[in-house]
Amino acid sequence: MISYNRLWETMEKRKISQYRLIKEFGLSSGQMSRLKKNTYVSTHTLETLCRILDCRIEDVMEVSFEDEEKENKAN
């Protein structure tokens, strides 16, 4: 499972709001919505976020197979 929780932490550290990402840097509200829901975003979007926030991909997202395994066992 991919999580973008680290993105919100990095944005807070860099003092960059969602509003600023949309208005100043041109990210779409749809992209922001997908990030909030931990759904698909393109590698281009991830690269753009890393450039804007001056950070590494690890500061934006993380992958956890444990959550996915728990979800599969529950079903």
DRENROVO-955150 format. One line per 3 residues: number of its first residue (from 0); for each residue z, x, y of N, C-alpha, C, O, CB. Coordinates in Angstrom, 1 decimal. Atoms other than C-alpha are relative to their C-alpha. Glycine has a CB too. Example, Ala and Ser with C-alpha at 12.3 -4.5 7.8 and 13.67 -1.06 7.14 Angstrom:
<atoms>
0 = 0.0,0.9,-1.2,7.8,12.3,-4.5,0.0,0.9,1.2,0.7,1.9,1.2,1.2,-1.0,0.0 | 0.0,-0.9,-1.1,7.1,13.7,-1.1,0.8,-0.8,1.1,0.9,-0.3,2.2,-1.4,0.4,0.5
</atoms>
This chain:
<atoms>
0 = 0.0,0.8,-1.2,0.0,0.0,0.0,0.0,0.9,1.2,0.7,1.9,1.3,1.2,-1.0,0.0 | 0.1,-0.8,-1.2,-0.9,1.3,3.4,0.9,-0.7,1.1,0.8,-1.9,1.2,-1.5,0.1,0.5 | -0.9,0.5,-1.0,1.6,0.9,6.2,-0.3,0.7,1.3,-0.5,1.9,1.4,1.5,0.1,-0.4
3 = 0.2,-0.5,-1.3,1.1,1.4,9.9,1.2,0.0,0.8,1.2,0.1,2.1,-1.1,-0.7,0.8 | -1.3,0.0,-0.7,4.8,1.4,10.8,0.2,1.2,0.8,0.8,1.2,1.9,1.1,-0.2,-1.0 | -0.1,-1.3,-0.8,4.6,5.0,11.9,-0.8,-0.1,1.3,-0.4,0.6,2.3,-0.5,1.2,-0.9
6 = 0.8,0.2,-1.3,2.0,4.0,14.5,0.9,-0.5,1.1,0.9,0.0,2.2,-1.2,-0.9,-0.2 | -0.9,0.6,-1.0,4.5,1.8,16.3,1.0,1.0,0.5,1.4,1.0,1.7,0.6,-1.3,-0.5 | -1.0,-1.0,-0.4,7.1,4.6,16.3,-0.7,1.1,0.9,-0.1,1.5,1.9,0.6,0.7,-1.3
9 = 0.7,-1.0,-0.8,4.5,7.1,17.6,-0.4,-0.5,1.4,-0.2,0.2,2.4,-1.2,0.5,-0.8 | 0.3,0.7,-1.3,3.4,4.7,20.3,1.2,0.0,0.9,1.1,0.3,2.1,-0.6,-1.4,-0.2 | -1.3,0.1,-0.8,7.0,4.3,21.4,0.3,1.4,0.6,0.7,1.5,1.7,1.1,-0.6,-0.8
12 = -0.3,-1.4,-0.4,7.5,8.1,21.5,-0.9,0.4,1.2,-0.5,1.1,2.1,-0.1,0.9,-1.1 | 1.0,-0.4,-1.0,4.3,8.5,23.6,0.0,-0.9,1.2,-0.8,-0.7,2.1,-1.4,0.1,-0.7 | 0.0,1.0,-1.1,5.1,5.5,25.8,-1.3,-0.6,0.3,-1.7,-0.7,1.4,0.6,0.7,1.3
15 = 1.3,0.7,-0.1,1.8,3.9,25.1,0.1,-1.4,-0.7,0.5,-1.5,-1.8,-1.1,0.8,-0.7 | -0.1,1.4,0.5,1.8,0.1,24.7,-1.3,-0.5,-0.6,-2.3,0.1,-0.5,0.4,-0.9,1.2 | 1.2,0.7,0.5,-0.5,-2.2,22.8,-1.0,-0.4,1.1,-2.2,-0.2,1.0,0.4,-1.2,-0.9
18 = 0.8,0.5,-1.2,-1.7,-3.6,26.1,-0.8,1.2,0.5,-2.0,1.0,0.8,0.9,-0.5,1.1 | 0.7,-1.1,-0.6,-2.6,-0.1,27.3,-1.1,0.5,-1.0,-2.2,0.8,-0.6,0.9,1.2,0.2 | 1.0,-0.4,1.0,-4.5,0.7,24.0,-1.2,-0.9,0.2,-2.4,-0.5,0.0,0.5,-0.1,-1.4
21 = 1.1,1.0,-0.1,-6.6,-2.5,24.5,-0.7,0.2,1.4,-1.9,0.3,1.4,0.6,-1.4,-0.1 | 0.6,0.0,-1.3,-7.1,-2.4,28.3,-0.6,1.4,0.5,-1.6,1.5,1.0,1.0,-0.5,1.0 | 0.4,-1.3,-0.5,-7.3,1.3,29.0,-0.9,0.8,-1.0,-1.8,1.5,-0.5,1.3,0.9,0.3
24 = 0.7,-0.9,0.9,-8.6,2.8,25.8,-1.1,-0.8,-0.8,-1.8,-0.2,-1.6,1.0,0.6,-1.0 | 1.1,0.8,0.6,-10.9,-0.1,24.5,0.2,-0.4,-1.4,-0.7,-0.9,-2.0,-1.2,0.8,0.1 | -0.2,0.5,1.3,-9.3,-0.9,21.2,0.0,-1.5,0.1,0.4,-2.1,1.1,1.4,0.5,-0.6
27 = 0.0,1.5,0.0,-9.8,-4.6,20.3,1.3,-0.6,-0.4,2.1,0.0,-1.1,-1.2,-0.5,-0.8 | -1.2,0.7,0.4,-7.1,-7.1,19.9,0.0,-0.3,-1.5,1.0,-0.4,-2.1,0.2,-1.3,0.8 | 0.1,0.2,1.5,-8.5,-7.7,16.4,0.4,1.2,-0.7,1.1,1.1,-1.8,-1.5,-0.3,-0.3
30 = -0.5,-1.2,0.7,-7.9,-4.1,15.5,1.5,0.1,0.0,2.1,0.5,-1.0,-0.6,1.3,0.7 | -1.4,0.0,-0.1,-4.4,-4.3,16.8,0.7,-1.0,-1.0,1.7,-0.7,-1.6,0.5,-0.3,1.4 | -0.5,1.0,0.9,-3.8,-7.5,14.8,-0.1,0.5,-1.5,0.9,0.3,-2.2,-0.8,-1.3,0.1
33 = 0.1,-0.5,1.3,-5.1,-5.8,11.6,1.0,1.1,-0.3,1.6,1.2,-1.4,-1.4,0.5,-0.3 | -1.0,-1.1,0.1,-2.8,-2.8,12.2,1.4,-0.7,-0.2,2.2,-0.2,-1.0,0.0,0.9,1.3 | -1.3,0.7,0.2,0.2,-5.2,12.6,0.2,-0.6,-1.4,1.3,-0.6,-1.9,0.1,-1.1,1.1
36 = 0.0,0.6,1.4,-0.7,-6.9,9.3,-0.2,1.0,-1.1,-0.2,0.6,-2.3,-1.0,-1.1,-0.1 | 0.2,-1.0,1.0,-1.2,-3.6,7.5,-1.3,-0.2,-0.8,-1.3,0.0,-2.0,1.2,0.2,-0.9 | 1.3,0.3,0.7,-4.8,-4.6,6.6,-1.0,1.1,0.5,-0.7,2.0,1.2,-0.5,-1.4,0.3
39 = 1.1,-1.0,-0.2,-8.1,-2.7,6.8,-0.3,0.3,1.4,-0.5,-0.6,2.2,-1.2,-0.4,-0.8 | 0.6,-0.4,-1.2,-9.1,-0.7,9.8,-0.8,1.2,-0.4,-0.6,1.9,-1.3,1.1,0.4,1.1 | 1.0,-1.0,0.3,-11.9,1.8,9.9,0.6,1.4,0.3,1.6,1.6,1.0,-1.3,-0.1,0.8
42 = -0.5,-1.4,-0.3,-11.4,5.6,9.8,-0.3,0.4,1.5,0.3,1.2,2.0,-0.7,1.0,-1.0 | 0.3,-0.2,-1.5,-13.1,5.6,13.3,1.2,-0.4,0.8,1.6,0.3,1.7,-1.3,-0.7,0.4 | -1.1,0.5,-0.8,-10.2,3.5,14.6,1.2,0.9,-0.2,1.9,1.2,0.8,0.4,-1.5,-0.5
45 = -1.2,-0.9,0.2,-7.6,5.8,13.0,-0.2,1.3,0.7,0.7,1.8,1.3,0.1,0.2,-1.6 | 0.2,-1.2,-0.7,-9.3,8.8,14.4,0.2,-0.2,1.5,0.7,0.7,2.2,-1.5,0.5,-0.2 | -0.2,0.3,-1.5,-9.4,7.2,17.9,1.5,-0.1,0.3,1.9,0.5,1.3,-0.7,-1.4,0.3
48 = -1.4,0.1,-0.2,-5.7,6.4,17.6,0.6,1.4,0.1,1.5,1.7,0.9,0.7,-0.9,-1.0 | -0.6,-1.4,0.0,-4.9,10.0,16.7,-0.4,0.8,1.2,0.4,1.6,1.8,-0.6,0.7,-1.3 | 0.5,-0.7,-1.2,-7.0,11.3,19.6,0.8,-0.5,1.3,1.3,0.3,2.1,-1.5,-0.2,0.3
51 = -0.7,0.6,-1.1,-5.3,8.9,22.1,1.4,0.4,0.0,2.0,0.8,1.0,-0.1,-1.6,0.0 | -1.4,-0.3,0.1,-1.8,9.6,20.8,0.3,1.4,-0.1,1.4,1.9,-0.2,0.6,-0.8,-1.1 | -0.1,-1.5,0.2,-2.5,13.3,20.3,1.0,0.3,-1.2,2.0,0.9,-1.0,0.5,0.7,1.3
54 = -0.9,-0.1,1.2,-1.0,13.1,16.8,-0.9,0.2,-1.3,-2.1,0.2,-1.2,0.9,-1.2,-0.1 | 0.7,-0.1,1.3,-1.9,13.6,13.1,0.0,-1.4,-0.6,0.8,-2.3,-0.2,0.8,1.0,-0.9 | 0.1,1.3,0.7,-2.8,10.8,10.7,1.3,-0.4,-0.6,1.6,-1.6,-0.7,-1.1,0.1,-1.1
57 = -1.3,0.3,0.5,0.6,11.0,9.2,1.0,-0.7,1.0,1.9,-1.3,0.6,0.7,1.3,-0.5 | -0.7,0.6,-1.0,2.0,9.9,12.5,-0.4,-1.5,0.3,0.2,-2.2,1.1,0.0,0.8,1.3 | 0.6,1.3,-0.2,-0.1,6.7,12.3,0.2,-0.9,-1.2,0.4,-2.1,-1.1,-1.5,0.1,0.4
60 = -0.1,0.8,1.2,0.0,5.6,8.7,0.6,0.7,-1.1,0.8,2.0,-1.1,-1.4,-0.4,-0.4 | -0.5,-0.6,1.2,1.5,6.2,5.3,-0.4,-0.9,-1.2,-0.7,-2.1,-1.0,1.6,0.1,0.1 | 0.4,0.7,1.2,0.6,5.3,1.8,1.2,0.0,-1.0,1.8,1.0,-1.2,-1.3,0.7,-0.7
63 = -1.1,0.1,1.0,3.2,4.0,-0.7,-0.5,-0.7,-1.2,-0.9,-1.9,-1.1,1.2,-0.7,0.6 | 0.4,0.6,1.3,2.3,3.3,-4.3,1.2,-0.8,-0.6,1.0,-1.7,-1.4,-0.5,1.0,-1.0 | -1.2,0.6,0.6,5.9,2.2,-5.1,0.0,-1.5,0.4,0.2,-2.4,-0.4,1.3,0.6,0.6
66 = 0.0,1.4,-0.4,5.6,-1.0,-3.0,-1.1,-0.8,-0.8,-0.9,-2.0,-1.1,-0.3,-0.1,1.5 | 1.1,0.6,0.7,2.3,-1.8,-4.7,0.3,-0.3,-1.4,0.0,-1.3,-2.0,-1.3,0.8,0.1 | -0.5,0.2,1.4,3.8,-1.3,-8.2,1.0,-1.1,-0.1,0.9,-1.9,-1.0,0.6,1.3,-0.5
69 = -1.0,1.1,0.0,6.7,-3.6,-7.3,-0.7,-1.4,0.1,-0.3,-2.3,-0.6,1.0,0.2,1.1 | 0.8,1.3,-0.2,4.3,-6.3,-6.1,-0.7,-0.4,-1.2,-0.7,-1.6,-1.6,-1.0,0.2,1.2 | 0.7,0.2,1.3,2.2,-6.0,-9.3,0.9,-0.5,-1.1,0.6,-1.4,-1.9,-0.7,1.2,-0.4
72 = -1.0,0.4,1.0,5.3,-6.3,-11.5,0.5,-1.4,0.3,0.8,-2.2,-0.7,1.2,1.0,0.0 | -0.5,1.3,-0.4,6.5,-9.4,-9.6,-1.0,-1.1,-0.4,-0.6,-2.3,-0.7,0.3,-0.1,1.5 | 1.0,1.0,0.4,3.2,-11.2,-10.4,-0.2,0.0,-1.4,-1.0,-0.7,-2.0,-1.4,0.3,0.8
</atoms>
